[in-house]
């Protein structure tokens, strides 16, 4: 299972010992505001970890926990996953952060690294991202990544904003250049 590094984050595939950190984040109603709007139970967080571990085994990608390198704290989570589990494409990129880490650029930093993984290692032809229509902060991360607005489409029974990014657009993107500048020496070793 692939671990990734950024200047400030260590992305680690979901593991059982992430349970309490993930649950603390996913039980914050402000964090979950655009993700179903309900606090996640400890049992539901464990079920998600179990699903994700299986997806890593089956597909070689899924959800990472974001650990802040300076503190070792779990501060977020993000994914490269199948938008539809029955289809190999398109791949979806997504993220969430603990509320006390909002507004620090961590979501953009993690998104650039996950996109680099998806395009360079998985060789995906495109990524999509989805957010609630009112989730302007997440849409801004998508735009900073170089994604283009695709429109409003249904997502889990709700209308949602869709963005996409082709491999060709990623190759020319300032976000890709920044991701390459953020290569961490420990990751190369």
LINLIN-V71215 format. One record per run of one state. SS is the DSSP state (hx for helix, st for strand, lp for the rest). FROM is the first residue (numbers start at 1). LEN is the number of residues. If there is no record, write none. Layout:
[[SS,FROM,LEN] [SS,FROM,LEN]]
This chain:
[[lp,1,3] [st,4,2] [lp,6,3] [st,9,5] [lp,14,2] [hx,16,11] [lp,27,15] [hx,42,18] [lp,60,3] [st,63,6] [lp,69,5] [st,74,9] [lp,83,8] [st,91,7] [lp,98,1] [hx,99,3] [lp,102,4] [hx,106,16] [lp,122,4] [st,126,7] [lp,133,3] [hx,136,9] [lp,145,3] [st,148,8] [lp,156,2] [st,158,9] [hx,167,6] [lp,173,1] [hx,174,8] [lp,182,3] [hx,185,4] [lp,189,1]]
